[in-house]
Amino acid sequence: MTIRPNRRTVLALAAAGFAGAGRAQDTGAPAALAPSPHAQPLRGDGRILHAIAMHGEPALPPDFRHLPYANPDAPKGGRLNLSFPGSFDSLNPYNLKSGSAAQGLSGAVYQTLLTRSFDEPFTLYGQIARTIETNAARDYVVYRLDPAARFSDGAPLTAADVLFTFNLLKEQGRPQHRGAYALVRKIEALDEHTIFYDLAGADDRELPLTLGFMPVLPRHRTDVARFADSSFEPPVASGPYRIVEVKPGESLLLRRNPDFWGANLPVARGLFNFDEIAITYFRDQSAQFEAFKTGLTDYREENSPTRWASAYNFPAVRDGRVVREQLPIGAPRGLEGFAFNLRRPLFQDIRVREALAMMFDFEWMNGALFAGLYQRTRSFFDNSELSSVGRAASIAERKLLAPFPGAVRPDVMEGTWRPYVSDGTGRDRVQARRALALLAEAGWRIAHAALEKDGVPFAFEIMTADRSQERLALAYANSLKRIGVSARVRTVDEVQYQRRRQTFDFDMMLGLWAASASPGNEQRMRWGEGSADQEASFNLSGARSPALDELIRAMLAATRREDFIDAVRAYDRVLLSGFYVVPLYHTTEQWDAYWTRIARPAILPKWAAPLFNSTLETWWAKQA
């Protein structure tokens, strides 16, 4: 049974006027040091780099040949058949209405200025941008574009397109774009292939990397007036694939561009090996699994423990045509859980949230529903050095938290807090008594077999997207019923689900806060006060905490990994103390199954979760 939102929900980073090349866009700040368009550092303290790491230096040298987990000798050709659950209503993943944008476009169709190596915690290497220039303070950044860069229609990709995209996404893009780009003091296209950002005053060491995640859209083929609308128009972009066939909401066909400009880039060598990638959407996950069993799709990342334990005994597995693998995940395990919407008065009392979280009976569910394959999630950065659980706060953490007395519970500060552990029977009376005691402190009492306050029953809705989420929510609702809480489960279609999520029109819903080895700017959109009322942000709970805002700032300002870890652990403690989410569970392995007509490299990326991107860019067809 899968309960995770699909990959589009895994959190990513990614204008008033639309100026052409050579025109600066001021934000009212004083003029910056006059830059030179030549390939020398613009400032005396600047360095021109082939890659940029959040902390320390890049692991790969300037003359590296390929990413460590890519096979440079992988054959080209063949067809990859993939499937995703749900549906889609747009091919534009960058506007505000892209909650249900088609998957498989990022990286395959759209490129960014820089690209990540998942063999390092957080390092970006040149892609559209050949080099990165910045200084120790990171108060400016210059990207020099590869002159060979082209869009799929053959038009050159220039600094004018970068400037155009920046202004467009700053005005009409998603919240993470608008929030980050608003920190830029000035942007200027110095020449056809050089773009300059003045970052003075941003106090954000991650900002040069965040800007590197920006896609580049063609100004000659982008309809600004209709950019905010959902669209099935195949985009013109600079990536290795083009969309050649679309059945709205049902399927896509991507075809490798034989004239792809970046085929020989080190970051692309050994990647994008299939000639065609066919993607089919299934509204029913049982039908999706049957399609894999019969060979209609080539690969499946399984996230149902019961299916993994019992359903993979079909003939193709027994005779070796389908391979099953349990692959270790090195990245921190994020947190998935039921998010309380604190915009609802019902959930504003922290004692209420703690009591309801206490009633999630993981021990019973794990045994009865999940074949005992899960472990309880205890941190927003579980199974990593970033987690605060099991560690008393350091002196540095306590110093960071000192201005915010009461933001962290004593047991969380000492690292001894854990989610409640039930007796596994599904009828734990101690669990119910403790929850009711907390609710009584908040003014709620059992009356007429229901929990009430001032004659009003405790009732709310859990919004779900599919049957597997529904099954989990019903199990949780039954547990809550034991203490007189009425939780009604309502399943809606994918498009409605995404629209209600974007407008925060829910009481409780499942959320996934994916974690990386280097959390940073994305946290503003998840837990920053400025995102609480920002449509389409990932601040599902509506958290508003000065402590969270300050600790995000501390993470972004850290120059040493040690200081960064202290800031993240303190941040984890504040999140846990707020009981914004009912934590669920996770595994430390990825469950994969695939037909042997496709293959993958032997080396896995150290810090990727999931281990492979949505279009299996490192894989290839055996009979290409």
DRENSESE-293215 format. One record per residue (C-alpha): residue in one letter; y, z negated, x negated. Coordinates in steps of 0.5 Angstrom, whole numbers, padded with zeros to 4 digits, always signed. Layout:
<rs>
aYZX/...
</rs>
This chain:
<rs>
m+0000+0000+0000/t+0007+0002-0003/i+0013-0002-0001/r+0018+0001-0006/p+0023+0005-0005/n+0022+0012-0008/r+0025+0014-0015/r+0032+0016-0012/t+0033+0008-0010/v+0031+0007-0018/l+0038+0005-0020/a+0042+0011-0025/l+0048+0011-0028/a+0050+0016-0029/a+0081+0026-0017/a+0087+0027-0015/g+0088+0034-0018/f+0084+0039-0022/a+0087+0041-0028/g+0085+0046-0033/a+0083+0046-0040/g+0089+0043-0045/r+0092+0039-0039/a+0092+0032-0040/q+0091+0027-0034/d+0095+0021-0035/t+0094+0015-0031/g+0100+0012-0032/a+0099+0009-0039/p+0103+0010-0045/a+0101+0016-0049/a+0095+0016-0054/l+0095+0018-0061/a+0096+0025-0062/p+0089+0028-0063/s+0087+0034-0067/p+0082+0039-0064/h+0079+0040-0071/a+0072+0037-0073/q+0075+0031-0076/p+0075+0024-0074/l+0082+0024-0069/r+0083+0017-0072/g+0082+0014-0079/d+0077+0009-0076/g+0073+0014-0072/r+0066+0017-0074/i+0063+0023-0071/l+0056+0021-0069/h+0050+0025-0067/a+0048+0019-0063/i+0051+0013-0060/a+0047+0006-0059/m+0049+0000-0055/h+0048-0004-0060/g+0046-0003-0068/e+0045+0004-0070/p+0041+0010-0067/a+0033+0010-0069/l+0033+0018-0070/p+0037+0021-0076/p+0042+0027-0075/d+0036+0032-0077/f+0031+0029-0072/r+0026+0035-0070/h+0024+0032-0063/l+0024+0025-0059/p+0018+0021-0061/y+0014+0021-0055/a+0015+0029-0054/n+0009+0034-0057/p+0013+0040-0060/d+0007+0044-0060/a+0006+0043-0052/p+0004+0050-0049/k+0009+0053-0044/g+0007+0056-0038/g+0003+0054-0032/r+0005+0051-0025/l+0006+0044-0024/n+0005+0041-0016/l+0008+0035-0015/s+0009+0031-0008/f+0014+0025-0006/p+0014+0021+0000/g+0020+0022+0005/s+0025+0028+0006/f+0031+0030+0003/d+0038+0033+0007/s+0042+0035+0001/l+0041+0039-0006/n+0047+0035-0009/p+0046+0028-0012/y+0053+0027-0014/n+0057+0026-0007/l+0057+0020-0003/k+0052+0023+0002/s+0047+0024-0003/g+0042+0018-0001/s+0037+0023+0001/a+0038+0028-0004/a+0032+0032-0007/q+0029+0029-0012/g+0027+0032-0019/l+0034+0035-0020/s+0036+0031-0025/g+0035+0033-0032/a+0031+0039-0030/v+0037+0043-0026/y+0043+0038-0028/q+0044+0036-0035/t+0049+0031-0038/l+0053+0031-0044/l+0048+0026-0047/t+0041+0024-0046/r+0037+0018-0047/s+0031+0017-0052/f+0027+0012-0048/d+0024+0010-0055/e+0030+0005-0056/p+0033+0000-0052/f+0039+0004-0050/t+0041+0010-0055/l+0044+0017-0053/y+0043+0023-0057/g+0047+0030-0056/q+0045+0035-0051/i+0051+0039-0048/a+0055+0035-0053/r+0053+0036-0060/t+0057+0030-0063/i+0060+0024-0061/e+0066+0021-0064/t+0069+0014-0063/n+0071+0008-0067/a+0068+0000-0068/a+0073-0002-0062/r+0070+0004-0057/d+0077+0005-0055/y+0077+0012-0055/v+0071+0017-0055/v+0071+0025-0056/y+0065+0029-0054/r+0065+0036-0058/l+0061+0041-0054/d+0055+0046-0056/p+0059+0052-0056/a+0052+0055-0054/a+0052+0051-0047/r+0051+0056-0041/f+0050+0055-0034/s+0045+0058-0030/d+0049+0064-0028/g+0051+0066-0036/a+0058+0063-0035/p+0060+0059-0041/l+0060+0051-0041/t+0067+0049-0043/a+0071+0043-0044/a+0075+0045-0038/d+0068+0044-0034/v+0068+0037-0036/l+0075+0036-0034/f+0074+0039-0027/t+0067+0035-0026/f+0071+0028-0029/n+0076+0029-0024/l+0072+0031-0018/l+0067+0025-0019/k+0073+0020-0020/e+0075+0022-0013/q+0069+0024-0009/g+0063+0022-0013/r+0059+0016-0012/p+0061+0009-0013/q+0058+0008-0020/h+0062+0015-0022/r+0069+0013-0019/g+0068+0005-0022/a+0067+0008-0029/y+0072+0013-0029/a+0077+0009-0026/l+0077+0005-0033/v+0079+0012-0037/r+0086+0011-0039/k+0087+0019-0040/i+0083+0025-0041/e+0085+0031-0044/a+0081+0038-0046/l+0084+0039-0053/d+0080+0046-0054/e+0075+0050-0051/h+0069+0045-0053/t+0073+0039-0055/i+0074+0033-0049/f+0078+0027-0051/y+0078+0020-0047/d+0083+0015-0048/l+0079+0008-0046/a+0084+0003-0049/g+0084-0003-0045/a+0078-0002-0041/d+0074-0008-0045/d+0068-0004-0044/r+0063-0002-0050/e+0058+0001-0046/l+0064+0006-0043/p+0063+0012-0048/l+0055+0012-0046/t+0057+0011-0039/l+0061+0017-0039/g+0056+0021-0043/f+0051+0020-0037/m+0056+0025-0033/p+0053+0031-0031/v+0058+0038-0032/l+0059+0042-0026/p+0061+0049-0026/r+0068+0049-0024/h+0068+0057-0022/r+0062+0056-0017/t+0064+0049-0014/d+0067+0048-0007/v+0071+0042-0008/a+0073+0042-0001/r+0066+0042+0002/f+0063+0038-0004/a+0063+0032+0000/d+0058+0035+0005/s+0050+0035+0005/s+0048+0042+0002/f+0042+0046+0001/e+0045+0051-0003/p+0042+0052-0009/p+0046+0049-0015/v+0049+0053-0021/a+0048+0048-0027/s+0046+0048-0034/g+0039+0045-0034/p+0032+0048-0036/y+0030+0050-0029/r+0033+0054-0023/i+0032+0052-0015/v+0029+0059-0013/e+0026+0057-0006/v+0028+0051-0001/k+0025+0049+0005/p+0030+0044+0008/g+0027+0037+0008/e+0020+0039+0006/s+0019+0043-0001/l+0023+0046-0007/l+0021+0051-0012/l+0024+0050-0019/r+0023+0056-0024/r+0024+0055-0031/n+0030+0059-0033/p+0028+0064-0039/d+0035+0064-0042/f+0036+0057-0042/w+0041+0055-0047/g+0038+0049-0050/a+0031+0050-0051/n+0031+0049-0058/l+0035+0043-0058/p+0032+0037-0061/v+0032+0033-0055/a+0029+0039-0051/r+0023+0041-0056/g+0017+0040-0053/l+0020+0038-0046/f+0020+0042-0040/n+0014+0046-0041/f+0012+0049-0034/d+0014+0055-0032/e+0014+0053-0024/i+0015+0046-0021/a+0013+0046-0014/i+0015+0039-0010/t+0013+0038-0003/y+0015+0032+0001/f+0010+0028+0006/r+0013+0023+0011/d+0006+0020+0012/q+0003+0017+0005/s-0004+0018+0007/a-0003+0025+0008/q+0000+0025+0001/f-0006+0022-0002/e-0010+0027+0002/a-0007+0032-0001/f-0008+0029-0008/k-0015+0028-0007/t-0016+0036-0005/g-0012+0038-0011/l-0006+0041-0008/t-0002+0036-0012/d-0003+0035-0020/y-0001+0028-0021/r+0000+0021-0017/e+0003+0015-0019/e+0000+0010-0015/n+0003+0003-0013/s-0002+0001-0007/p-0006-0004-0010/t-0011-0003-0005/r-0012+0004-0006/w-0012+0004-0013/a-0018-0001-0012/s-0022+0002-0007/a-0020+0009-0006/y-0021+0013-0012/n-0028+0014-0012/f-0028+0021-0009/p-0032+0027-0012/a-0026+0029-0017/v-0026+0022-0020/r-0033+0021-0021/d-0034+0028-0024/g-0028+0027-0029/r-0024+0033-0026/v-0019+0027-0024/v-0017+0022-0029/r-0015+0015-0028/e-0010+0011-0033/q-0007+0004-0033/l-0002+0005-0038/p+0002-0001-0041/i+0010-0002-0039/g+0014-0004-0045/a+0021-0005-0041/p+0023-0011-0037/r+0020-0011-0030/g+0026-0011-0025/l+0026-0015-0019/e+0024-0012-0012/g+0025-0016-0006/f+0028-0017+0001/a+0035-0017+0001/f+0039-0022+0005/n+0046-0019+0008/l+0051-0024+0006/r+0056-0020+0011/r+0052-0023+0016/p+0054-0030+0018/l+0047-0032+0019/f+0045-0032+0012/q+0052-0034+0009/d+0049-0041+0008/i+0045-0042+0001/r+0040-0047+0004/v+0038-0042+0009/r+0037-0037+0004/e+0033-0041+0000/a+0029-0044+0006/l+0027-0037+0008/a+0025-0035+0001/m+0020-0041+0001/m+0016-0038+0007/f+0014-0032+0003/d+0007-0033+0002/f+0005-0029-0004/e-0001-0033-0006/w-0004-0031+0001/m-0001-0024+0001/n-0004-0022-0006/g-0011-0024-0004/a-0011-0022+0003/l-0007-0015+0002/f-0007-0013-0005/a-0014-0015-0008/g-0010-0020-0013/l-0007-0015-0017/y+0000-0017-0017/q+0004-0023-0021/r+0010-0026-0017/t+0017-0024-0020/r+0021-0030-0022/s+0027-0026-0026/f+0031-0020-0025/f+0029-0018-0032/d+0021-0021-0032/n+0017-0020-0038/s+0022-0019-0043/e+0027-0023-0048/l+0032-0022-0043/s+0029-0027-0037/s+0032-0034-0037/v+0025-0037-0034/g+0021-0041-0038/r+0027-0042-0043/a+0033-0048-0043/a+0040-0045-0043/s+0042-0044-0050/i+0049-0047-0052/a+0052-0040-0052/e+0049-0039-0045/r+0052-0046-0043/k+0059-0044-0046/l+0059-0038-0042/l+0057-0042-0035/a+0062-0048-0037/p+0068-0045-0033/f+0063-0044-0027/p+0061-0051-0025/g+0055-0051-0020/a+0054-0043-0021/v+0047-0045-0024/r+0042-0050-0021/p+0040-0055-0026/d+0032-0053-0025/v+0035-0046-0027/m+0039-0048-0032/e+0033-0052-0035/g+0028-0046-0034/t+0024-0050-0030/w+0025-0046-0023/r+0020-0042-0020/p+0019-0039-0013/y+0015-0043-0009/v+0007-0043-0010/s+0003-0044-0003/d-0004-0046-0003/g-0006-0039-0001/t-0009-0040+0006/g-0003-0037+0010/r-0002-0044+0013/d+0001-0048+0008/r+0004-0054+0012/v+0008-0057+0006/q+0011-0050+0005/a+0013-0050+0012/r+0016-0058+0012/r+0020-0056+0006/a+0023-0050+0009/l+0025-0054+0015/a+0028-0059+0011/l+0033-0055+0008/l+0034-0051+0015/a+0036-0058+0018/e+0041-0059+0012/a+0044-0053+0015/g+0044-0055+0022/w+0038-0052+0025/r+0033-0055+0029/i+0026-0053+0032/a+0027-0053+0040/h+0023-0050+0045/a+0018-0047+0039/a+0024-0044+0036/l+0029-0045+0031/e+0036-0046+0034/k+0043-0048+0032/d+0048-0050+0038/g+0043-0046+0043/v+0043-0040+0039/p+0036-0038+0036/f+0035-0036+0029/a+0033-0028+0030/f+0035-0022+0025/e+0032-0015+0024/i+0028-0013+0018/m+0029-0005+0017/t+0024-0001+0014/a+0023+0006+0012/d+0015+0007+0012/r+0009+0004+0015/s+0007+0001+0008/q+0014-0003+0008/e+0013-0005+0015/r+0006-0008+0014/l+0009-0012+0009/a+0015-0014+0013/l+0010-0016+0019/a+0006-0020+0014/y+0013-0024+0012/a+0015-0024+0019/n+0009-0028+0021/s+0010-0033+0016/l+0017-0034+0018/k+0015-0035+0026/r+0011-0041+0023/i+0018-0045+0023/g+0021-0042+0029/v+0025-0036+0026/s+0024-0029+0030/a+0024-0023+0025/r+0024-0017+0028/v+0021-0011+0024/r+0024-0004+0025/t+0022+0002+0022/v+0027+0008+0022/d+0026+0015+0019/e+0029+0016+0011/v+0035+0019+0013/q+0037+0014+0018/y+0035+0009+0013/q+0039+0011+0007/r+0045+0012+0012/r+0044+0005+0014/r+0043+0002+0007/q+0050+0006+0005/t+0054+0003+0010/f+0050-0004+0010/d+0048-0004+0017/f+0042-0008+0017/d+0040-0016+0017/m+0035-0015+0011/m+0032-0010+0008/l+0027-0008+0002/g+0031-0007-0005/l+0029-0005-0012/w+0033-0007-0018/a+0030-0004-0023/a+0031-0007-0030/s+0032-0004-0037/a+0032-0007-0044/s+0040-0006-0044/p+0043-0008-0037/g+0050-0006-0037/n+0055-0002-0032/e+0050-0001-0027/q+0051-0008-0025/r+0058-0008-0023/m+0055-0003-0017/r+0049-0008-0016/w+0053-0015-0016/g+0060-0014-0018/e+0065-0017-0013/g+0069-0010-0013/s+0062-0007-0010/a+0061-0011-0004/d+0065-0007+0001/q+0064-0001-0003/e+0060+0004+0001/a+0054+0007-0002/s+0054+0001-0007/f+0048-0002-0009/n+0051-0009-0008/l+0046-0010-0002/s+0047-0017-0001/g+0055-0017-0001/a+0055-0022-0007/r+0062-0024-0009/s+0061-0029-0015/p+0067-0030-0020/a+0061-0032-0025/l+0057-0026-0024/d+0063-0021-0025/e+0065-0025-0032/l+0058-0025-0034/i+0058-0017-0033/r+0064-0017-0037/a+0061-0021-0043/m+0055-0017-0043/l+0059-0010-0044/a+0063-0014-0049/a+0058-0016-0053/t+0057-0013-0060/r+0051-0017-0063/r+0044-0016-0059/e+0044-0024-0060/d+0050-0025-0056/f+0048-0020-0051/i+0042-0023-0049/d+0045-0030-0048/a+0050-0026-0043/v+0044-0023-0039/r+0040-0029-0039/a+0046-0033-0036/y+0047-0028-0031/d+0040-0028-0029/r+0041-0035-0028/v+0047-0034-0023/l+0043-0029-0019/l+0037-0033-0019/s+0041-0039-0016/g+0044-0035-0011/f+0038-0034-0007/y+0041-0027-0006/v+0034-0024-0005/v+0027-0026-0003/p+0023-0024-0010/l+0016-0020-0009/y+0012-0018-0014/h+0010-0013-0020/t+0005-0011-0025/t+0006-0010-0032/e+0002-0003-0032/q+0003+0003-0029/w-0003+0006-0025/d-0003+0014-0026/a-0008+0019-0023/y-0008+0026-0025/w-0012+0033-0025/t-0015+0035-0032/r-0011+0042-0031/i-0005+0038-0034/a-0004+0034-0040/r+0001+0029-0043/p+0003+0027-0050/a-0001+0021-0053/i+0005+0017-0055/l+0008+0013-0049/p+0016+0012-0049/k+0017+0004-0051/w+0022+0003-0046/a+0021+0007-0040/a+0020+0005-0033/p+0017+0009-0030/l+0014+0012-0036/f+0015+0019-0034/n+0021+0022-0030/s+0020+0025-0023/t+0018+0032-0026/l+0014+0030-0032/e+0018+0033-0037/t+0013+0031-0043/w+0007+0034-0040/w+0004+0041-0040/a-0001+0046-0037/k-0008+0046-0041/q-0008+0053-0039/a-0001+0055-0039/
</rs>
